Each structure stands twice: as structure tokens, then as C-alpha cells.
Amino acid sequence: MPGTTVTVTVCGIEVGTASGGADGRVRATFPLPADLPLGECEVVITGTDLAGEPYSEVLGITVSAAPTPPAPTPVTPAGVLPYTGGIVSPLLAVGGLVFAAGAALVALFRRRLARP
């Protein structure tokens, strides 16, 4: 009935009231409580009909938990390889110094052996 107030309950919890428009239809949006029980329950809309008598409409629904979004996956830009190695410059420098020192020692011993 136009102007009539209706009450909306979800799973036995009142979520709000709304008034009928000039055409007698009710259009409303209600926030749902976060603690609704999971599983089967009913949405019940109660008000009065055109004759002024109590009226209710019942709709069965299933309440389920919100899906958990998947974990993000790391993205490597196209054409770029991921860095997987270590720093080798210091090792190469130390290796080069050890090689040079060894070559110098070999040359020194050869000189001493070559003297009469």
C-alpha cells in the first residue's frame, strides 16, 4: 500500500524499515550485519496489504562466507630475468692477486736456480 512502512529481517535480525512508493512498491537497500549466521535462513518483509491487513513475504536464502582472494603472485617484467647470483667481483680480484703472487714466486725461484 502506498506510504505503508515495511520491516525487513534477515535470519531473524531486523536490518531496517522502508516506505512504499506511490505505486505501492518498496525499493530499499540495507546493510547486512557481519555476524549473520552461515547457512540457510529467511528474509522476511512484513507490512500491511491494500486492505490494511498484516502481510508478509518470505524468501529463503543461503548465507555463505565471503571468498578469500588469492595471494598475489610476484611478477617479473617481460624480457627481464630474475637476479639469482651473488657478487663475484671480490672473489675474482682475490683470485687474480693470488695468481699474480704465485707467478711472481715461480719467476723468483727460477732466477735463483739459474744463478751459478
C-alpha positions in Angstrom: 0.0 0.0 0.0 1.5 3.5 -0.9 3.2 5.1 2.1 3.0 1.9 4.2 6.1 1.1 6.2 7.6 -2.4 5.9 10.1 -4.1 8.2 12.9 -6.3 6.8 14.5 -9.1 8.8 17.3 -11.4 7.7 18.0 -14.6 9.6 15.8 -13.2 12.4 17.8 -9.9 12.6 15.9 -6.7 11.8 18.0 -4.9 9.2 15.7 -1.9 8.5 12.4 -0.4 7.5 11.3 1.3 4.3 8.1 3.0 3.0 6.1 2.0 -0.1 6.2 4.4 -3.0 3.2 5.9 -4.8 2.9 2.7 -6.8 2.8 0.6 -3.6 6.3 -0.9 -4.3 9.1 -0.9 -1.8 12.6 -0.3 -3.0 15.4 -0.2 -0.4 18.9 -1.2 0.3 20.0 -2.3 3.7 23.5 -3.1 5.1 23.7 -6.7 6.4 25.3 -7.4 9.7 28.7 -9.1 9.6 27.7 -11.6 12.2 24.9 -13.3 10.2 24.9 -17.0 10.8 26.2 -19.1 7.9 23.7 -21.5 6.2 20.1 -21.5 5.3 17.8 -18.7 6.6 15.0 -16.4 5.6 14.4 -12.8 4.5 11.1 -11.7 5.9 9.3 -8.5 4.8 6.3 -7.5 6.9 3.8 -4.7 6.4 0.2 -4.2 5.5 -1.6 -5.1 2.3 -4.1 -2.9 0.3 -7.0 -4.0 2.6 -5.0 -2.9 5.7 -4.4 -6.4 6.8 -1.0 -7.6 8.0 1.1 -9.1 5.2 4.5 -10.8 5.0 6.6 -12.1 2.2 9.3 -14.8 2.9 12.3 -15.6 0.8 14.7 -18.4 1.6 18.4 -17.6 1.2 21.8 -19.2 1.9 24.4 -17.1 3.7 28.0 -18.0 2.9 31.3 -16.6 3.9 33.0 -14.1 1.5 35.6 -15.8 -0.7 39.2 -15.2 0.3 41.1 -13.5 -2.5 44.1 -15.5 -3.9 47.5 -14.3 -2.8 49.2 -12.1 -5.3 51.9 -13.7 -7.4 55.2 -11.9 -8.0 55.5 -10.5 -11.5 58.8 -10.2 -13.4 58.6 -7.7 -16.2 58.8 -9.2 -19.7 62.3 -9.6 -21.0 63.9 -9.3 -17.6 65.5 -12.3 -15.9 65.3 -12.5 -12.1 68.6 -11.9 -10.3 69.7 -15.2 -8.8 73.5 -14.9 -8.4 75.9 -13.5 -5.9 78.6 -10.8 -6.1 81.7 -12.4 -7.7 83.9 -9.3 -8.3 85.7 -9.5 -5.0 86.3 -13.2 -5.5 87.8 -12.6 -9.0 90.0 -9.8 -7.6 91.4 -12.1 -4.8 91.9 -14.9 -7.3 93.8 -12.7 -9.6 96.1 -11.4 -6.8 96.8 -15.0 -5.7 97.6 -16.0 -9.3 99.9 -13.0 -9.8 101.7 -13.7 -6.4 102.2 -17.3 -7.4 103.6 -16.4 -10.8 106.0 -13.9 -9.2 107.2 -16.6 -6.8 107.8 -19.1 -9.6 109.8 -16.5 -11.5 111.8 -15.6 -8.4 112.7 -19.3 -7.7 113.7 -19.9 -11.4 116.0 -16.9 -11.2 117.7 -18.2 -8.1 118.1 -21.7 -9.6 119.5 -20.2 -12.8 122.5 -18.5 -10.9 125.8 -20.3 -10.6 
